[in-house]
Amino acid sequence: MDHTVAPTGADPLCKVYGFNMVPEEPESQGTLVMEQASRIRLSTRQIEGRETWGKKIDFLLSVIGFCVDLGNVWRFPYMCYKNGGGAFLIPYCVMLIFGGIPLFYLELALGQYNQSGAITVWDKVCPIFKGIGYAMVLVAFFVDWYYNVIISYALYYFFASFTRQVPWSVCDHDYNTKYCFEPSNGPEYYANVTYTDESGNEITEIVNKTVSATTEYYERGVLQMHHSEGLGNLGSIVWPLLLSLLAVYVICYFSLWKGIKQSGKVVWFTATFPYVVLFCLLIRGVTLPGSAEGIAFYLKPNVTKLGEAQVWVDAATQVYFSLGPGFGVLLAFSSYNQFNNNIQRDAMLTSIINCATSFLSGFVVFSVLGYMSLRNDIPIEKVATEGPGLVFVTYPEALATMPGTSIWSILFFLMLVTLGLDSSFGGTEAILTALSDEFRLVKTNRKLVLLLLFLFYMLVGLAFTSQGGTYLVFLFDNFAAQYAILTAVFFEAIAVSWFYGLTIPTERISDNIAEMIGSRPAFFWRICWLFLCPIMIVVILIFGLMNFENLELDGYPYPDWSMALGWLISCTSISFIPLMAIYKFLNTPGTAMERIIHNLKTPQQWPEGTELENGMNGMVLGNKPVTDV
């Protein structure tokens, strides 16, 4: 707050609240009241000693870097193709406007106003819902286990690209099978193949070479899946992958150990470099033969799909997981903002950039898929895929057929590494901020805590980088976040909209936003927070549970015990929401109703006796809370 000394003749209360105001003549009093009301509402408080971003752009790039991740490249284009091409943009935009952006805005505003991480913020909002914060931290914790392993795959490919002939372009490795074909030649049918069997005899067979060298390089060369029988026997550690994972954690540690001022500088590269590569790949892609057919396949609208409920659920799911509310990252990042930062404008800007990036990625991907379809004479729907298969098999196969393969591969995989690192930074910072705000011991020993966290991750990574580690990655990818994060976001929306301040629904958060940016959120935002967002989340959860099937990866059906493990992972995070509510209830004195009301109330944030008497020359002062409680 600005503690300007009040001039002679100023109202005594001016000296208390630090406003420079001299009584004016009656005819100008109305103008004075409006000016001072604006100044009171736009207070400039900041928790003493709390770190802030070095520059506004550091915050924006960090949020964009977190939201724009590997899913923008490998999931959105496939979802668009699968759900009606260009017609999918209709439900996608609807879900973005009425669900994604409002929740994104809500979480950023909550973090900036309270200047607290995912756990402590609930002490200042609605203590009985504190379990939401712990659920968010656990989700980020579990996601880190496998997400960094995927980044290590990209880093492995990046280093492997520094050769004249990339290793996934040929079939002369020990692990290659007789069905392998080189991308430059395409599939071969009724080909004569001579090989030596285990007894040393030369055998000639006629086979169909239909398995790409890139597929065998990924599955047999990098992951070594053929040496594992599944989750029951993970096999030995793949040491090159473990070393790549170690390199990822070293990068993350030295990017995060000094706090957000350090990571805010790193994202100047990691958040912007992917856009340079995307535009380069787009230019290269549209010049390839068959690219027009691929883009047409991507955008061709199939309006009949709009009548299918699953299409709308897919759109909502893609929006929520792309923008990333519920991971605690948005709360953490915005908590380091200046109090008067225009968070509404930031929410609109970053969310639109994120979604535009997804759309751009579709052109990059499908221009190449069209080229591969034409080159291999395969229908494009058989080429189109999602997930790791797209970025580690299909796209590298296309790169292997182009002039300058090594250069394009280096750029592509460096882009994947930077896309992944930004999101990894966000998840780890969410954990550190939440724990630092809740436990002073963590705050004073940030570097040590971060080191211990990454050492634990490396220990867990031994299983994830084994020959059967990809089965674990797939299991965690389906259970670590999907249901837990939606549940946490549902309760977050309910708590802030309906219970925060125990007043008119959304009134308290609207007052908070008005105090920060000078205007209350429009009626549209409040309706979305109250009704539309929670309803959308419930629908997604119901459809997800109704359509749930046991996992299967490359013909390997996951055993029942692994499904139970997956649900245990999800429920561990979710369970903190009711458990913390019960804990708060049991540790509060009074009758049952008194306990509930006490933990639903927002704690007293003004000294006793001043909340109703904050007036100055007939003007009521805004109830600006002291949030360091």
Secondary structure as GFF3:
##gff-version 3
##sequence-region A 1 629
A	DSSP	alpha_helix	12	17	.	.	.	ID=ss1
A	DSSP	three_ten_helix	26	28	.	.	.	ID=ss2
A	DSSP	alpha_helix	29	41	.	.	.	ID=ss3
A	DSSP	alpha_helix	56	67	.	.	.	ID=ss4
A	DSSP	alpha_helix	70	74	.	.	.	ID=ss5
A	DSSP	alpha_helix	76	82	.	.	.	ID=ss6
A	DSSP	three_ten_helix	85	88	.	.	.	ID=ss7
A	DSSP	alpha_helix	89	95	.	.	.	ID=ss8
A	DSSP	pi_helix	96	100	.	.	.	ID=ss9
A	DSSP	alpha_helix	101	114	.	.	.	ID=ss10
A	DSSP	alpha_helix	121	125	.	.	.	ID=ss11
A	DSSP	three_ten_helix	127	129	.	.	.	ID=ss12
A	DSSP	alpha_helix	131	160	.	.	.	ID=ss13
A	DSSP	three_ten_helix	167	169	.	.	.	ID=ss14
A	DSSP	beta_strand	180	181	.	.	.	ID=ss15
A	DSSP	beta_strand	188	196	.	.	.	ID=ss16
A	DSSP	beta_strand	202	209	.	.	.	ID=ss17
A	DSSP	beta_strand	211	212	.	.	.	ID=ss18
A	DSSP	alpha_helix	213	216	.	.	.	ID=ss19
A	DSSP	pi_helix	217	222	.	.	.	ID=ss20
A	DSSP	three_ten_helix	225	227	.	.	.	ID=ss21
A	DSSP	alpha_helix	239	256	.	.	.	ID=ss22
A	DSSP	alpha_helix	260	270	.	.	.	ID=ss23
A	DSSP	alpha_helix	273	286	.	.	.	ID=ss24
A	DSSP	alpha_helix	291	299	.	.	.	ID=ss25
A	DSSP	three_ten_helix	303	307	.	.	.	ID=ss26
A	DSSP	alpha_helix	309	323	.	.	.	ID=ss27
A	DSSP	alpha_helix	329	334	.	.	.	ID=ss28
A	DSSP	alpha_helix	343	376	.	.	.	ID=ss29
A	DSSP	alpha_helix	380	383	.	.	.	ID=ss30
A	DSSP	alpha_helix	388	389	.	.	.	ID=ss31
A	DSSP	pi_helix	390	394	.	.	.	ID=ss32
A	DSSP	alpha_helix	395	399	.	.	.	ID=ss33
A	DSSP	alpha_helix	405	438	.	.	.	ID=ss34
A	DSSP	alpha_helix	440	444	.	.	.	ID=ss35
A	DSSP	alpha_helix	446	464	.	.	.	ID=ss36
A	DSSP	alpha_helix	469	479	.	.	.	ID=ss37
A	DSSP	alpha_helix	482	494	.	.	.	ID=ss38
A	DSSP	pi_helix	495	499	.	.	.	ID=ss39
A	DSSP	three_ten_helix	500	502	.	.	.	ID=ss40
A	DSSP	alpha_helix	507	517	.	.	.	ID=ss41
A	DSSP	alpha_helix	523	527	.	.	.	ID=ss42
A	DSSP	pi_helix	528	532	.	.	.	ID=ss43
A	DSSP	alpha_helix	533	546	.	.	.	ID=ss44
A	DSSP	beta_strand	552	553	.	.	.	ID=ss45
A	DSSP	beta_strand	556	557	.	.	.	ID=ss46
A	DSSP	alpha_helix	560	586	.	.	.	ID=ss47
A	DSSP	alpha_helix	592	600	.	.	.	ID=ss48
A	DSSP	beta_strand	615	616	.	.	.	ID=ss49
A	DSSP	beta_strand	619	620	.	.	.	ID=ss50
###
